[in-house]
């Protein structure tokens, strides 16, 4: 029964993470019609910070959620400024120019970039030949989605793609820096502190860009979009994602990022009437192939462990039936 319960929790957390994060691109696209992008994301994190900090205060012992060391503060800074603040600012800015599906596929490059930054900053093993090929394949997939050619680079969509790539880099770099500082805080508590920092950073960017609260058009669509990105794809998505890492590990948890474009594409089609092009689907499949090449060893070990576990269970059942 315990195994079934654990499996059920993992499946629910996996699907919740993919759906919540995938819906970010749909809700952002819907809300951008009525809100300036940076102010939109800043308000998102204002609300998410209140929700997640309240959750941490109520559920995490005080000695675990208070930052105690420079490493804790550095981890909060990396999470707040890069993984939360800059990355999401780029998502909301970039989605002014492209569809939800395209934005999510371009942004799904971040798990591919992580090994590169890890190699440079964590003194880990260098990428081998197959992993380097995987990087090239994944980049090629993103190039397919972006439909790269000289004229497209200067078009509005090309600008949107470039902005989204900056966001993907911010997520990958932020994650590696968090690991590099080796903080002792629980990841959920670090995220809870990072949210208000990310909100303040986005408010600063919005002010520099000249965005005004008076420009917001409050209606049912804008309120629902803001509520979704703040509560569901903000606080709840992070809680589900970090819980998933605790249950099944980071490698398998990161596979959720390859359901996100599917959710975003279906949501964009169903809610916003966005077309799903063959080019976008083909590019996503190429990106996923690159991810599989880079992570072939980890995925192979997970599959081998799963097969061994099934074989053990089958043998145990056979012995039980034989009366042993």
HUTATA-V673848 format. One record per backbone hydrogen bond with DSSP energy under -1.0 kcal/mol. NH is the residue of the N-H (numbers start at 1). CO is the residue of the C=O. If there is no record, write none. Layout:
nh=NH co=CO
nh=NH co=CO
//
This chain:
nh=5 co=1
nh=6 co=2
nh=7 co=3
nh=8 co=4
nh=9 co=5
nh=10 co=6
nh=11 co=7
nh=12 co=8
nh=13 co=9
nh=14 co=10
nh=15 co=11
nh=16 co=12
nh=17 co=13
nh=18 co=14
nh=19 co=15
nh=20 co=16
nh=21 co=17
nh=22 co=18
nh=23 co=19
nh=27 co=23
nh=28 co=24
nh=29 co=25
nh=30 co=26
nh=31 co=27
nh=32 co=28
nh=34 co=31
nh=35 co=31
nh=40 co=36
nh=41 co=37
nh=42 co=38
nh=43 co=39
nh=44 co=40
nh=45 co=41
nh=46 co=42
nh=47 co=43
nh=48 co=44
nh=49 co=45
nh=50 co=46
nh=51 co=47
nh=52 co=48
nh=53 co=49
nh=54 co=50
nh=55 co=51
nh=56 co=52
nh=57 co=53
nh=58 co=54
nh=59 co=55
nh=60 co=56
nh=64 co=61
nh=65 co=61
nh=66 co=62
nh=73 co=69
nh=74 co=70
nh=75 co=71
nh=76 co=72
nh=77 co=73
nh=78 co=74
nh=79 co=75
nh=80 co=76
nh=81 co=77
nh=82 co=78
nh=83 co=78
nh=84 co=79
nh=85 co=80
nh=86 co=81
nh=87 co=82
nh=88 co=84
nh=89 co=85
nh=90 co=86
nh=91 co=87
nh=92 co=88
nh=93 co=89
nh=94 co=90
nh=95 co=91
nh=96 co=93
nh=97 co=94
nh=103 co=99
nh=104 co=100
nh=105 co=101
nh=106 co=102
nh=107 co=103
nh=108 co=104
nh=109 co=106
nh=110 co=107
nh=112 co=109
nh=113 co=109
nh=114 co=110
nh=117 co=113
nh=118 co=114
nh=119 co=115
nh=120 co=116
nh=121 co=117
nh=122 co=118
nh=132 co=128
nh=133 co=129
nh=134 co=130
nh=135 co=131
nh=136 co=132
nh=137 co=133
nh=138 co=134
nh=139 co=135
nh=140 co=136
nh=141 co=137
nh=142 co=138
nh=143 co=139
nh=144 co=140
nh=145 co=141
nh=146 co=142
nh=148 co=143
nh=152 co=149
nh=153 co=149
nh=159 co=155
nh=160 co=156
nh=161 co=157
nh=162 co=158
nh=163 co=159
nh=164 co=160
nh=165 co=161
nh=166 co=162
nh=167 co=163
nh=168 co=164
nh=169 co=165
nh=170 co=166
nh=171 co=167
nh=172 co=168
nh=173 co=169
nh=174 co=170
nh=175 co=171
nh=176 co=172
nh=177 co=173
nh=178 co=174
nh=179 co=175
nh=180 co=176
nh=181 co=177
nh=190 co=186
nh=191 co=187
nh=192 co=188
nh=193 co=189
nh=194 co=190
nh=195 co=191
nh=197 co=193
nh=198 co=194
nh=199 co=195
nh=200 co=196
nh=201 co=197
nh=202 co=198
nh=203 co=199
nh=204 co=200
nh=205 co=201
nh=206 co=202
nh=207 co=203
nh=208 co=204
nh=209 co=205
nh=211 co=206
nh=215 co=212
nh=216 co=213
nh=217 co=34
nh=223 co=219
nh=224 co=220
nh=225 co=221
nh=226 co=222
nh=227 co=223
nh=228 co=224
nh=229 co=225
nh=230 co=226
nh=231 co=227
nh=232 co=228
nh=233 co=228
nh=235 co=230
nh=236 co=231
nh=237 co=232
nh=238 co=234
nh=239 co=235
nh=240 co=236
nh=241 co=237
nh=242 co=238
nh=243 co=239
nh=244 co=240
nh=245 co=241
nh=246 co=242
nh=247 co=243
nh=248 co=244
nh=249 co=245
nh=253 co=249
nh=254 co=250
nh=255 co=252
nh=256 co=253
nh=257 co=254
nh=258 co=255
nh=259 co=256
nh=260 co=256
nh=263 co=259
nh=264 co=260
nh=265 co=261
nh=266 co=262
nh=267 co=263
nh=268 co=264
nh=269 co=265
nh=270 co=266
nh=271 co=267
nh=274 co=268
nh=281 co=277
nh=282 co=278
nh=283 co=279
nh=284 co=280
nh=285 co=281
nh=286 co=282
nh=287 co=283
nh=288 co=284
nh=289 co=285
nh=290 co=286
nh=291 co=287
nh=292 co=288
nh=293 co=289
nh=294 co=290
nh=295 co=291
nh=296 co=293
nh=299 co=295
nh=300 co=296
nh=301 co=297
nh=302 co=298
nh=303 co=299
nh=304 co=300
nh=305 co=301
nh=306 co=302
nh=307 co=303
nh=308 co=304
nh=309 co=305
nh=310 co=306
nh=311 co=307
nh=312 co=308
nh=313 co=309
nh=314 co=310
nh=315 co=311
nh=316 co=312
nh=317 co=313
nh=318 co=314
nh=319 co=315
nh=320 co=316
nh=321 co=317
nh=322 co=318
nh=323 co=320
nh=324 co=319
//
